Amino acid sequence: MSNLNALPLVEVPCCPPLTERPLTAEEAERTAAMFKALGDPVRLRLFSLVASHAGGEACVCDISDVGVSQPTVSHHLKKLKEAGLLTSERRGTWVYYRVEPSVIAAMGQMLRIAG
């Protein structure tokens, strides 16, 4: 399942550590989209559930119990995909989500102290 409107996945390195130099306009836009998507508690929880799931991917059936309705879960997963934080693949009737390791690495790289 692909989303043509999704931002490209972040490649390592995304951005320099915030303490190293100011971000370019492009870096700031890409980074803001990631953090905006994670700024919602349900989205952050879904991202965490996928990232920490055994095997590095999670079926939507395994992560939909986050206290909101299934359509709301789908909406939040779509926003995470649009921000380039998740990828998905349909297998039969289920959709499986994955956090690319490069996304986690890029976020960690950006938040580390330069030195």
Summary of the structure (lengths in Angstrom):
residues: 115
radius of gyration: 14.6
end to end distance: 40.8
largest distance: 48.3
contacts: 306
relative contact order: 0.25
helix: 50%
strand: 11%
